[in-house]
Amino acid sequence: MRFMTTLEKTNRTVEELKKEVRQLRSFVIGVTGKDPEGDYRPEFIKRVKKASAEKLIYEYTGPNSLMKLLKNTKKR
């Protein structure tokens, strides 16, 4: 018969607590994490995900670069 050391007991307890915290966090987010405006339409979510995956057209590097972009846009 093998007895558990104090360290093994502590590690086991910590792992059990981690699992419990994950479950509680998931529950709390599921209950209170709802958007007050309601659920988003799936088409909108797909469009946002697609847009976020696309390569950026412009990278903001400071106020001067933004003004230059705006001036060039007006000329088109």
mmCIF file of the N, C-alpha and C atoms, coordinates in Angstrom:
data_MODEL
# 
_entry.id   MODEL 
# 
loop_
_atom_site.group_PDB 
_atom_site.id 
_atom_site.type_symbol 
_atom_site.label_atom_id 
_atom_site.label_alt_id 
_atom_site.label_comp_id 
_atom_site.label_asym_id 
_atom_site.label_entity_id 
_atom_site.label_seq_id 
_atom_site.pdbx_PDB_ins_code 
_atom_site.Cartn_x 
_atom_site.Cartn_y 
_atom_site.Cartn_z 
_atom_site.occupancy 
_atom_site.B_iso_or_equiv 
_atom_site.pdbx_formal_charge 
_atom_site.auth_seq_id 
_atom_site.auth_comp_id 
_atom_site.auth_asym_id 
_atom_site.auth_atom_id 
_atom_site.pdbx_PDB_model_num 
ATOM 1   N N  . MET A 1 1  ? 0.843   -1.175 0.000   1.00 0.00 ? 1  MET A N  1 
ATOM 2   C CA . MET A 1 1  ? 0.000   0.000  0.000   1.00 0.00 ? 1  MET A CA 1 
ATOM 3   C C  . MET A 1 1  ? 0.891   1.242  0.000   1.00 0.00 ? 1  MET A C  1 
ATOM 4   N N  . ARG A 1 2  ? 0.563   2.180  -0.885  1.00 0.00 ? 2  ARG A N  1 
ATOM 5   C CA . ARG A 1 2  ? 1.368   3.389  -1.027  1.00 0.00 ? 2  ARG A CA 1 
ATOM 6   C C  . ARG A 1 2  ? 0.594   4.571  -0.457  1.00 0.00 ? 2  ARG A C  1 
ATOM 7   N N  . PHE A 1 3  ? 1.274   5.370  0.335   1.00 0.00 ? 3  PHE A N  1 
ATOM 8   C CA . PHE A 1 3  ? 0.659   6.566  0.906   1.00 0.00 ? 3  PHE A CA 1 
ATOM 9   C C  . PHE A 1 3  ? 1.054   7.789  0.084   1.00 0.00 ? 3  PHE A C  1 
ATOM 10  N N  . MET A 1 4  ? 0.134   8.734  -0.021  1.00 0.00 ? 4  MET A N  1 
ATOM 11  C CA . MET A 1 4  ? 0.414   9.960  -0.753  1.00 0.00 ? 4  MET A CA 1 
ATOM 12  C C  . MET A 1 4  ? 1.219   10.914 0.118   1.00 0.00 ? 4  MET A C  1 
ATOM 13  N N  . THR A 1 5  ? 2.184   11.561 -0.518  1.00 0.00 ? 5  THR A N  1 
ATOM 14  C CA . THR A 1 5  ? 2.950   12.571 0.209   1.00 0.00 ? 5  THR A CA 1 
ATOM 15  C C  . THR A 1 5  ? 2.121   13.839 0.308   1.00 0.00 ? 5  THR A C  1 
ATOM 16  N N  . THR A 1 6  ? 2.568   14.731 1.149   1.00 0.00 ? 6  THR A N  1 
ATOM 17  C CA . THR A 1 6  ? 1.875   16.008 1.306   1.00 0.00 ? 6  THR A CA 1 
ATOM 18  C C  . THR A 1 6  ? 1.863   16.770 -0.004  1.00 0.00 ? 6  THR A C  1 
ATOM 19  N N  . LEU A 1 7  ? 2.963   16.739 -0.741  1.00 0.00 ? 7  LEU A N  1 
ATOM 20  C CA . LEU A 1 7  ? 3.058   17.432 -2.024  1.00 0.00 ? 7  LEU A CA 1 
ATOM 21  C C  . LEU A 1 7  ? 2.065   16.840 -3.019  1.00 0.00 ? 7  LEU A C  1 
ATOM 22  N N  . GLU A 1 8  ? 1.951   15.525 -3.067  1.00 0.00 ? 8  GLU A N  1 
ATOM 23  C CA . GLU A 1 8  ? 0.995   14.885 -3.977  1.00 0.00 ? 8  GLU A CA 1 
ATOM 24  C C  . GLU A 1 8  ? -0.441  15.265 -3.615  1.00 0.00 ? 8  GLU A C  1 
ATOM 25  N N  . LYS A 1 9  ? -0.742  15.305 -2.325  1.00 0.00 ? 9  LYS A N  1 
ATOM 26  C CA . LYS A 1 9  ? -2.081  15.693 -1.882  1.00 0.00 ? 9  LYS A CA 1 
ATOM 27  C C  . LYS A 1 9  ? -2.366  17.149 -2.262  1.00 0.00 ? 9  LYS A C  1 
ATOM 28  N N  . THR A 1 10 ? -1.373  17.993 -2.070  1.00 0.00 ? 10 THR A N  1 
ATOM 29  C CA . THR A 1 10 ? -1.536  19.411 -2.408  1.00 0.00 ? 10 THR A CA 1 
ATOM 30  C C  . THR A 1 10 ? -1.749  19.586 -3.905  1.00 0.00 ? 10 THR A C  1 
ATOM 31  N N  . ASN A 1 11 ? -0.949  18.918 -4.717  1.00 0.00 ? 11 ASN A N  1 
ATOM 32  C CA . ASN A 1 11 ? -1.087  19.007 -6.171  1.00 0.00 ? 11 ASN A CA 1 
ATOM 33  C C  . ASN A 1 11 ? -2.454  18.510 -6.620  1.00 0.00 ? 11 ASN A C  1 
ATOM 34  N N  . ARG A 1 12 ? -2.916  17.440 -6.022  1.00 0.00 ? 12 ARG A N  1 
ATOM 35  C CA . ARG A 1 12 ? -4.229  16.896 -6.372  1.00 0.00 ? 12 ARG A CA 1 
ATOM 36  C C  . ARG A 1 12 ? -5.326  17.890 -6.017  1.00 0.00 ? 12 ARG A C  1 
ATOM 37  N N  . THR A 1 13 ? -5.224  18.490 -4.845  1.00 0.00 ? 13 THR A N  1 
ATOM 38  C CA . THR A 1 13 ? -6.205  19.474 -4.411  1.00 0.00 ? 13 THR A CA 1 
ATOM 39  C C  . THR A 1 13 ? -6.185  20.691 -5.331  1.00 0.00 ? 13 THR A C  1 
ATOM 40  N N  . VAL A 1 14 ? -5.008  21.146 -5.706  1.00 0.00 ? 14 VAL A N  1 
ATOM 41  C CA . VAL A 1 14 ? -4.893  22.303 -6.598  1.00 0.00 ? 14 VAL A CA 1 
ATOM 42  C C  . VAL A 1 14 ? -5.528  21.993 -7.946  1.00 0.00 ? 14 VAL A C  1 
ATOM 43  N N  . GLU A 1 15 ? -5.285  20.826 -8.487  1.00 0.00 ? 15 GLU A N  1 
ATOM 44  C CA . GLU A 1 15 ? -5.877  20.448 -9.775  1.00 0.00 ? 15 GLU A CA 1 
ATOM 45  C C  . GLU A 1 15 ? -7.398  20.378 -9.683  1.00 0.00 ? 15 GLU A C  1 
ATOM 46  N N  . GLU A 1 16 ? -7.907  19.851 -8.585  1.00 0.00 ? 16 GLU A N  1 
ATOM 47  C CA . GLU A 1 16 ? -9.357  19.791 -8.394  1.00 0.00 ? 16 GLU A CA 1 
ATOM 48  C C  . GLU A 1 16 ? -9.945  21.200 -8.298  1.00 0.00 ? 16 GLU A C  1 
ATOM 49  N N  . LEU A 1 17 ? -9.247  22.099 -7.599  1.00 0.00 ? 17 LEU A N  1 
ATOM 50  C CA . LEU A 1 17 ? -9.716  23.482 -7.482  1.00 0.00 ? 17 LEU A CA 1 
ATOM 51  C C  . LEU A 1 17 ? -9.674  24.200 -8.828  1.00 0.00 ? 17 LEU A C  1 
ATOM 52  N N  . LYS A 1 18 ? -8.629  23.952 -9.621  1.00 0.00 ? 18 LYS A N  1 
ATOM 53  C CA . LYS A 1 18 ? -8.538  24.556 -10.950 1.00 0.00 ? 18 LYS A CA 1 
ATOM 54  C C  . LYS A 1 18 ? -9.719  24.131 -11.813 1.00 0.00 ? 18 LYS A C  1 
ATOM 55  N N  . LYS A 1 19 ? -10.045 22.839 -11.747 1.00 0.00 ? 19 LYS A N  1 
ATOM 56  C CA . LYS A 1 19 ? -11.162 22.319 -12.533 1.00 0.00 ? 19 LYS A CA 1 
ATOM 57  C C  . LYS A 1 19 ? -12.469 22.975 -12.097 1.00 0.00 ? 19 LYS A C  1 
ATOM 58  N N  . GLU A 1 20 ? -12.650 23.108 -10.808 1.00 0.00 ? 20 GLU A N  1 
ATOM 59  C CA . GLU A 1 20 ? -13.865 23.713 -10.283 1.00 0.00 ? 20 GLU A CA 1 
ATOM 60  C C  . GLU A 1 20 ? -13.966 25.191 -10.683 1.00 0.00 ? 20 GLU A C  1 
ATOM 61  N N  . VAL A 1 21 ? -12.871 25.911 -10.628 1.00 0.00 ? 21 VAL A N  1 
ATOM 62  C CA . VAL A 1 21 ? -12.867 27.325 -11.014 1.00 0.00 ? 21 VAL A CA 1 
ATOM 63  C C  . VAL A 1 21 ? -13.207 27.466 -12.496 1.00 0.00 ? 21 VAL A C  1 
ATOM 64  N N  . ARG A 1 22 ? -12.656 26.588 -13.350 1.00 0.00 ? 22 ARG A N  1 
ATOM 65  C CA . ARG A 1 22 ? -12.976 26.628 -14.785 1.00 0.00 ? 22 ARG A CA 1 
ATOM 66  C C  . ARG A 1 22 ? -14.473 26.428 -15.008 1.00 0.00 ? 22 ARG A C  1 
ATOM 67  N N  . GLN A 1 23 ? -15.053 25.475 -14.293 1.00 0.00 ? 23 GLN A N  1 
ATOM 68  C CA . GLN A 1 23 ? -16.483 25.213 -14.433 1.00 0.00 ? 23 GLN A CA 1 
ATOM 69  C C  . GLN A 1 23 ? -17.314 26.394 -13.956 1.00 0.00 ? 23 GLN A C  1 
ATOM 70  N N  . LEU A 1 24 ? -16.941 26.973 -12.828 1.00 0.00 ? 24 LEU A N  1 
ATOM 71  C CA . LEU A 1 24 ? -17.675 28.125 -12.303 1.00 0.00 ? 24 LEU A CA 1 
ATOM 72  C C  . LEU A 1 24 ? -17.542 29.330 -13.230 1.00 0.00 ? 24 LEU A C  1 
ATOM 73  N N  . ARG A 1 25 ? -16.346 29.554 -13.756 1.00 0.00 ? 25 ARG A N  1 
ATOM 74  C CA . ARG A 1 25 ? -16.125 30.673 -14.682 1.00 0.00 ? 25 ARG A CA 1 
ATOM 75  C C  . ARG A 1 25 ? -16.998 30.504 -15.917 1.00 0.00 ? 25 ARG A C  1 
ATOM 76  N N  . SER A 1 26 ? -17.033 29.296 -16.434 1.00 0.00 ? 26 SER A N  1 
ATOM 77  C CA . SER A 1 26 ? -17.849 29.021 -17.615 1.00 0.00 ? 26 SER A CA 1 
ATOM 78  C C  . SER A 1 26 ? -19.324 29.295 -17.327 1.00 0.00 ? 26 SER A C  1 
ATOM 79  N N  . PHE A 1 27 ? -19.783 28.872 -16.169 1.00 0.00 ? 27 PHE A N  1 
ATOM 80  C CA . PHE A 1 27 ? -21.178 29.093 -15.791 1.00 0.00 ? 27 PHE A CA 1 
ATOM 81  C C  . PHE A 1 27 ? -21.485 30.578 -15.652 1.00 0.00 ? 27 PHE A C  1 
ATOM 82  N N  . VAL A 1 28 ? -20.616 31.303 -14.959 1.00 0.00 ? 28 VAL A N  1 
ATOM 83  C CA . VAL A 1 28 ? -20.843 32.731 -14.722 1.00 0.00 ? 28 VAL A CA 1 
ATOM 84  C C  . VAL A 1 28 ? -20.850 33.498 -16.041 1.00 0.00 ? 28 VAL A C  1 
ATOM 85  N N  . ILE A 1 29 ? -19.913 33.201 -16.920 1.00 0.00 ? 29 ILE A N  1 
ATOM 86  C CA . ILE A 1 29 ? -19.869 33.875 -18.215 1.00 0.00 ? 29 ILE A CA 1 
ATOM 87  C C  . ILE A 1 29 ? -21.119 33.548 -19.015 1.00 0.00 ? 29 ILE A C  1 
ATOM 88  N N  . GLY A 1 30 ? -21.553 32.309 -18.954 1.00 0.00 ? 30 GLY A N  1 
ATOM 89  C CA . GLY A 1 30 ? -22.752 31.908 -19.685 1.00 0.00 ? 30 GLY A CA 1 
ATOM 90  C C  . GLY A 1 30 ? -24.009 32.593 -19.202 1.00 0.00 ? 30 GLY A C  1 
ATOM 91  N N  . VAL A 1 31 ? -24.070 32.874 -17.908 1.00 0.00 ? 31 VAL A N  1 
ATOM 92  C CA . VAL A 1 31 ? -25.269 33.484 -17.330 1.00 0.00 ? 31 VAL A CA 1 
ATOM 93  C C  . VAL A 1 31 ? -25.212 35.011 -17.408 1.00 0.00 ? 31 VAL A C  1 
ATOM 94  N N  . THR A 1 32 ? -24.082 35.597 -17.002 1.00 0.00 ? 32 THR A N  1 
ATOM 95  C CA . THR A 1 32 ? -24.011 37.061 -16.921 1.00 0.00 ? 32 THR A CA 1 
ATOM 96  C C  . THR A 1 32 ? -23.340 37.694 -18.131 1.00 0.00 ? 32 THR A C  1 
ATOM 97  N N  . GLY A 1 33 ? -22.694 36.907 -18.948 1.00 0.00 ? 33 GLY A N  1 
ATOM 98  C CA . GLY A 1 33 ? -21.956 37.458 -20.073 1.00 0.00 ? 33 GLY A CA 1 
ATOM 99  C C  . GLY A 1 33 ? -22.799 37.723 -21.301 1.00 0.00 ? 33 GLY A C  1 
ATOM 100 N N  . LYS A 1 34 ? -24.078 37.644 -21.164 1.00 0.00 ? 34 LYS A N  1 
ATOM 101 C CA . LYS A 1 34 ? -24.971 37.891 -22.299 1.00 0.00 ? 34 LYS A CA 1 
ATOM 102 C C  . LYS A 1 34 ? -24.951 39.377 -22.646 1.00 0.00 ? 34 LYS A C  1 
ATOM 103 N N  . ASP A 1 35 ? -24.998 39.651 -23.921 1.00 0.00 ? 35 ASP A N  1 
ATOM 104 C CA . ASP A 1 35 ? -25.034 41.021 -24.401 1.00 0.00 ? 35 ASP A CA 1 
ATOM 105 C C  . ASP A 1 35 ? -26.414 41.607 -24.087 1.00 0.00 ? 35 ASP A C  1 
ATOM 106 N N  . PRO A 1 36 ? -26.470 42.791 -23.465 1.00 0.00 ? 36 PRO A N  1 
ATOM 107 C CA . PRO A 1 36 ? -27.779 43.373 -23.134 1.00 0.00 ? 36 PRO A CA 1 
ATOM 108 C C  . PRO A 1 36 ? -28.618 43.679 -24.378 1.00 0.00 ? 36 PRO A C  1 
ATOM 109 N N  . GLU A 1 37 ? -27.978 43.811 -25.527 1.00 0.00 ? 37 GLU A N  1 
ATOM 110 C CA . GLU A 1 37 ? -28.712 44.085 -26.758 1.00 0.00 ? 37 GLU A CA 1 
ATOM 111 C C  . GLU A 1 37 ? -29.283 42.806 -27.372 1.00 0.00 ? 37 GLU A C  1 
ATOM 112 N N  . GLY A 1 38 ? -28.886 41.676 -26.840 1.00 0.00 ? 38 GLY A N  1 
ATOM 113 C CA . GLY A 1 38 ? -29.351 40.405 -27.389 1.00 0.00 ? 38 GLY A CA 1 
ATOM 114 C C  . GLY A 1 38 ? -28.253 39.722 -28.187 1.00 0.00 ? 38 GLY A C  1 
ATOM 115 N N  . ASP A 1 39 ? -28.601 38.648 -28.848 1.00 0.00 ? 39 ASP A N  1 
ATOM 116 C CA . ASP A 1 39 ? -27.636 37.897 -29.631 1.00 0.00 ? 39 ASP A CA 1 
ATOM 117 C C  . ASP A 1 39 ? -27.407 38.571 -30.978 1.00 0.00 ? 39 ASP A C  1 
ATOM 118 N N  . TYR A 1 40 ? -26.186 38.446 -31.475 1.00 0.00 ? 40 TYR A N  1 
ATOM 119 C CA . TYR A 1 40 ? -25.869 38.994 -32.790 1.00 0.00 ? 40 TYR A CA 1 
ATOM 120 C C  . TYR A 1 40 ? -26.290 38.007 -33.871 1.00 0.00 ? 40 TYR A C  1 
ATOM 121 N N  . ARG A 1 41 ? -26.644 38.531 -35.032 1.00 0.00 ? 41 ARG A N  1 
ATOM 122 C CA . ARG A 1 41 ? -27.029 37.674 -36.143 1.00 0.00 ? 41 ARG A CA 1 
ATOM 123 C C  . ARG A 1 41 ? -25.798 36.928 -36.648 1.00 0.00 ? 41 ARG A C  1 
ATOM 124 N N  . PRO A 1 42 ? -25.932 35.645 -36.972 1.00 0.00 ? 42 PRO A N  1 
ATOM 125 C CA . PRO A 1 42 ? -24.796 34.844 -37.444 1.00 0.00 ? 42 PRO A CA 1 
ATOM 126 C C  . PRO A 1 42 ? -24.129 35.433 -38.686 1.00 0.00 ? 42 PRO A C  1 
ATOM 127 N N  . GLU A 1 43 ? -24.913 36.065 -39.577 1.00 0.00 ? 43 GLU A N  1 
ATOM 128 C CA . GLU A 1 43 ? -24.332 36.655 -40.789 1.00 0.00 ? 43 GLU A CA 1 
ATOM 129 C C  . GLU A 1 43 ? -23.370 37.780 -40.415 1.00 0.00 ? 43 GLU A C  1 
ATOM 130 N N  . PHE A 1 44 ? -23.750 38.564 -39.403 1.00 0.00 ? 44 PHE A N  1 
ATOM 131 C CA . PHE A 1 44 ? -22.906 39.665 -38.955 1.00 0.00 ? 44 PHE A CA 1 
ATOM 132 C C  . PHE A 1 44 ? -21.604 39.131 -38.369 1.00 0.00 ? 44 PHE A C  1 
ATOM 133 N N  . ILE A 1 45 ? -21.692 38.095 -37.565 1.00 0.00 ? 45 ILE A N  1 
ATOM 134 C CA . ILE A 1 45 ? -20.497 37.502 -36.954 1.00 0.00 ? 45 ILE A CA 1 
ATOM 135 C C  . ILE A 1 45 ? -19.557 36.986 -38.033 1.00 0.00 ? 45 ILE A C  1 
ATOM 136 N N  . LYS A 1 46 ? -20.096 36.305 -39.044 1.00 0.00 ? 46 LYS A N  1 
ATOM 137 C CA . LYS A 1 46 ? -19.264 35.791 -40.135 1.00 0.00 ? 46 LYS A CA 1 
ATOM 138 C C  . LYS A 1 46 ? -18.565 36.932 -40.864 1.00 0.00 ? 46 LYS A C  1 
ATOM 139 N N  . ARG A 1 47 ? -19.308 38.020 -41.115 1.00 0.00 ? 47 ARG A N  1 
ATOM 140 C CA . ARG A 1 47 ? -18.737 39.163 -41.827 1.00 0.00 ? 47 ARG A CA 1 
ATOM 141 C C  . ARG A 1 47 ? -17.612 39.809 -41.014 1.00 0.00 ? 47 ARG A C  1 
ATOM 142 N N  . VAL A 1 48 ? -17.808 39.940 -39.713 1.00 0.00 ? 48 VAL A N  1 
ATOM 143 C CA . VAL A 1 48 ? -16.797 40.544 -38.847 1.00 0.00 ? 48 VAL A CA 1 
ATOM 144 C C  . VAL A 1 48 ? -15.556 39.662 -38.786 1.00 0.00 ? 48 VAL A C  1 
ATOM 145 N N  . LYS A 1 49 ? -15.741 38.352 -38.655 1.00 0.00 ? 49 LYS A N  1 
ATOM 146 C CA . LYS A 1 49 ? -14.595 37.437 -38.612 1.00 0.00 ? 49 LYS A CA 1 
ATOM 147 C C  . LYS A 1 49 ? -13.810 37.488 -39.915 1.00 0.00 ? 49 LYS A C  1 
ATOM 148 N N  . LYS A 1 50 ? -14.528 37.537 -41.024 1.00 0.00 ? 50 LYS A N  1 
ATOM 149 C CA . LYS A 1 50 ? -13.870 37.594 -42.325 1.00 0.00 ? 50 LYS A CA 1 
ATOM 150 C C  . LYS A 1 50 ? -13.078 38.891 -42.464 1.00 0.00 ? 50 LYS A C  1 
ATOM 151 N N  . ALA A 1 51 ? -13.677 39.989 -42.067 1.00 0.00 ? 51 ALA A N  1 
ATOM 152 C CA . ALA A 1 51 ? -13.011 41.292 -42.159 1.00 0.00 ? 51 ALA A CA 1 
ATOM 153 C C  . ALA A 1 51 ? -11.781 41.349 -41.265 1.00 0.00 ? 51 ALA A C  1 
ATOM 154 N N  . SER A 1 52 ? -11.853 40.747 -40.091 1.00 0.00 ? 52 SER A N  1 
ATOM 155 C CA . SER A 1 52 ? -10.708 40.788 -39.180 1.00 0.00 ? 52 SER A CA 1 
ATOM 156 C C  . SER A 1 52 ? -9.562  39.914 -39.667 1.00 0.00 ? 52 SER A C  1 
ATOM 157 N N  . ALA A 1 53 ? -9.856  38.946 -40.521 1.00 0.00 ? 53 ALA A N  1 
ATOM 158 C CA . ALA A 1 53 ? -8.808  38.064 -41.046 1.00 0.00 ? 53 ALA A CA 1 
ATOM 159 C C  . ALA A 1 53 ? -8.125  38.655 -42.277 1.00 0.00 ? 53 ALA A C  1 
ATOM 160 N N  . GLU A 1 54 ? -8.760  39.645 -42.925 1.00 0.00 ? 54 GLU A N  1 
ATOM 161 C CA . GLU A 1 54 ? -8.186  40.232 -44.133 1.00 0.00 ? 54 GLU A CA 1 
ATOM 162 C C  . GLU A 1 54 ? -6.975  41.096 -43.802 1.00 0.00 ? 54 GLU A C  1 
ATOM 163 N N  . LYS A 1 55 ? -6.116  41.250 -44.792 1.00 0.00 ? 55 LYS A N  1 
ATOM 164 C CA . LYS A 1 55 ? -4.933  42.076 -44.629 1.00 0.00 ? 55 LYS A CA 1 
ATOM 165 C C  . LYS A 1 55 ? -5.365  43.542 -44.543 1.00 0.00 ? 55 LYS A C  1 
ATOM 166 N N  . LEU A 1 56 ? -4.690  44.295 -43.679 1.00 0.00 ? 56 LEU A N  1 
ATOM 167 C CA . LEU A 1 56 ? -5.013  45.701 -43.517 1.00 0.00 ? 56 LEU A CA 1 
ATOM 168 C C  . LEU A 1 56 ? -4.644  46.489 -44.764 1.00 0.00 ? 56 LEU A C  1 
ATOM 169 N N  . ILE A 1 57 ? -5.478  47.438 -45.122 1.00 0.00 ? 57 ILE A N  1 
ATOM 170 C CA . ILE A 1 57 ? -5.219  48.293 -46.267 1.00 0.00 ? 57 ILE A CA 1 
ATOM 171 C C  . ILE A 1 57 ? -4.286  49.426 -45.855 1.00 0.00 ? 57 ILE A C  1 
ATOM 172 N N  . TYR A 1 58 ? -4.430  49.888 -44.645 1.00 0.00 ? 58 TYR A N  1 
ATOM 173 C CA . TYR A 1 58 ? -3.659  51.025 -44.164 1.00 0.00 ? 58 TYR A CA 1 
ATOM 174 C C  . TYR A 1 58 ? -3.211  50.762 -42.735 1.00 0.00 ? 58 TYR A C  1 
ATOM 175 N N  . GLU A 1 59 ? -1.984  51.118 -42.425 1.00 0.00 ? 59 GLU A N  1 
ATOM 176 C CA . GLU A 1 59 ? -1.483  50.974 -41.066 1.00 0.00 ? 59 GLU A CA 1 
ATOM 177 C C  . GLU A 1 59 ? -1.230  52.365 -40.507 1.00 0.00 ? 59 GLU A C  1 
ATOM 178 N N  . TYR A 1 60 ? -1.897  52.694 -39.437 1.00 0.00 ? 60 TYR A N  1 
ATOM 179 C CA . TYR A 1 60 ? -1.768  54.007 -38.813 1.00 0.00 ? 60 TYR A CA 1 
ATOM 180 C C  . TYR A 1 60 ? -0.410  54.107 -38.133 1.00 0.00 ? 60 TYR A C  1 
ATOM 181 N N  . THR A 1 61 ? 0.371   55.113 -38.497 1.00 0.00 ? 61 THR A N  1 
ATOM 182 C CA . THR A 1 61 ? 1.690   55.303 -37.886 1.00 0.00 ? 61 THR A CA 1 
ATOM 183 C C  . THR A 1 61 ? 1.804   56.646 -37.182 1.00 0.00 ? 61 THR A C  1 
ATOM 184 N N  . GLY A 1 62 ? 0.772   57.453 -37.206 1.00 0.00 ? 62 GLY A N  1 
ATOM 185 C CA . GLY A 1 62 ? 0.795   58.739 -36.512 1.00 0.00 ? 62 GLY A CA 1 
ATOM 186 C C  . GLY A 1 62 ? -0.151  59.726 -37.166 1.00 0.00 ? 62 GLY A C  1 
ATOM 187 N N  . PRO A 1 63 ? -0.329  60.899 -36.549 1.00 0.00 ? 63 PRO A N  1 
ATOM 188 C CA . PRO A 1 63 ? -1.283  61.872 -37.080 1.00 0.00 ? 63 PRO A CA 1 
ATOM 189 C C  . PRO A 1 63 ? -0.929  62.364 -38.486 1.00 0.00 ? 63 PRO A C  1 
ATOM 190 N N  . ASN A 1 64 ? 0.333   62.508 -38.793 1.00 0.00 ? 64 ASN A N  1 
ATOM 191 C CA . ASN A 1 64 ? 0.709   62.988 -40.124 1.00 0.00 ? 64 ASN A CA 1 
ATOM 192 C C  . ASN A 1 64 ? 0.363   61.971 -41.203 1.00 0.00 ? 64 ASN A C  1 
ATOM 193 N N  . SER A 1 65 ? 0.556   60.713 -40.902 1.00 0.00 ? 65 SER A N  1 
ATOM 194 C CA . SER A 1 65 ? 0.241   59.688 -41.900 1.00 0.00 ? 65 SER A CA 1 
ATOM 195 C C  . SER A 1 65 ? -1.262  59.616 -42.155 1.00 0.00 ? 65 SER A C  1 
ATOM 196 N N  . LEU A 1 66 ? -2.051  59.840 -41.133 1.00 0.00 ? 66 LEU A N  1 
ATOM 197 C CA . LEU A 1 66 ? -3.503  59.831 -41.293 1.00 0.00 ? 66 LEU A CA 1 
ATOM 198 C C  . LEU A 1 66 ? -3.951  61.013 -42.161 1.00 0.00 ? 66 LEU A C  1 
ATOM 199 N N  . MET A 1 67 ? -3.399  62.200 -41.912 1.00 0.00 ? 67 MET A N  1 
ATOM 200 C CA . MET A 1 67 ? -3.755  63.375 -42.712 1.00 0.00 ? 67 MET A CA 1 
ATOM 201 C C  . MET A 1 67 ? -3.364  63.168 -44.177 1.00 0.00 ? 67 MET A C  1 
ATOM 202 N N  . LYS A 1 68 ? -2.206  62.580 -44.393 1.00 0.00 ? 68 LYS A N  1 
ATOM 203 C CA . LYS A 1 68 ? -1.750  62.321 -45.762 1.00 0.00 ? 68 LYS A CA 1 
ATOM 204 C C  . LYS A 1 68 ? -2.723  61.373 -46.468 1.00 0.00 ? 68 LYS A C  1 
ATOM 205 N N  . LEU A 1 69 ? -3.157  60.340 -45.768 1.00 0.00 ? 69 LEU A N  1 
ATOM 206 C CA . LEU A 1 69 ? -4.111  59.394 -46.348 1.00 0.00 ? 69 LEU A CA 1 
ATOM 207 C C  . LEU A 1 69 ? -5.431  60.088 -46.688 1.00 0.00 ? 69 LEU A C  1 
ATOM 208 N N  . LEU A 1 70 ? -5.919  60.924 -45.775 1.00 0.00 ? 70 LEU A N  1 
ATOM 209 C CA . LEU A 1 70 ? -7.183  61.615 -46.004 1.00 0.00 ? 70 LEU A CA 1 
ATOM 210 C C  . LEU A 1 70 ? -7.085  62.576 -47.192 1.00 0.00 ? 70 LEU A C  1 
ATOM 211 N N  . LYS A 1 71 ? -5.976  63.282 -47.320 1.00 0.00 ? 71 LYS A N  1 
ATOM 212 C CA . LYS A 1 71 ? -5.794  64.204 -48.446 1.00 0.00 ? 71 LYS A CA 1 
ATOM 213 C C  . LYS A 1 71 ? -5.755  63.445 -49.768 1.00 0.00 ? 71 LYS A C  1 
ATOM 214 N N  . ASN A 1 72 ? -5.069  62.303 -49.786 1.00 0.00 ? 72 ASN A N  1 
ATOM 215 C CA . ASN A 1 72 ? -4.983  61.486 -51.008 1.00 0.00 ? 72 ASN A CA 1 
ATOM 216 C C  . ASN A 1 72 ? -6.330  60.882 -51.369 1.00 0.00 ? 72 ASN A C  1 
ATOM 217 N N  . THR A 1 73 ? -7.146  60.569 -50.378 1.00 0.00 ? 73 THR A N  1 
ATOM 218 C CA . THR A 1 73 ? -8.460  59.982 -50.600 1.00 0.00 ? 73 THR A CA 1 
ATOM 219 C C  . THR A 1 73 ? -9.391  61.004 -51.251 1.00 0.00 ? 73 THR A C  1 
ATOM 220 N N  . LYS A 1 74 ? -9.310  62.268 -50.845 1.00 0.00 ? 74 LYS A N  1 
ATOM 221 C CA . LYS A 1 74 ? -10.170 63.320 -51.391 1.00 0.00 ? 74 LYS A CA 1 
ATOM 222 C C  . LYS A 1 74 ? -9.903  63.548 -52.879 1.00 0.00 ? 74 LYS A C  1 
ATOM 223 N N  . LYS A 1 75 ? -8.642  63.392 -53.304 1.00 0.00 ? 75 LYS A N  1 
ATOM 224 C CA . LYS A 1 75 ? -8.271  63.658 -54.686 1.00 0.00 ? 75 LYS A CA 1 
ATOM 225 C C  . LYS A 1 75 ? -8.815  62.609 -55.644 1.00 0.00 ? 75 LYS A C  1 
ATOM 226 N N  . ARG A 1 76 ? -9.134  61.454 -55.167 1.00 0.00 ? 76 ARG A N  1 
ATOM 227 C CA . ARG A 1 76 ? -9.578  60.361 -56.035 1.00 0.00 ? 76 ARG A CA 1 
ATOM 228 C C  . ARG A 1 76 ? -10.925 60.580 -56.561 1.00 0.00 ? 76 ARG A C  1 
# 
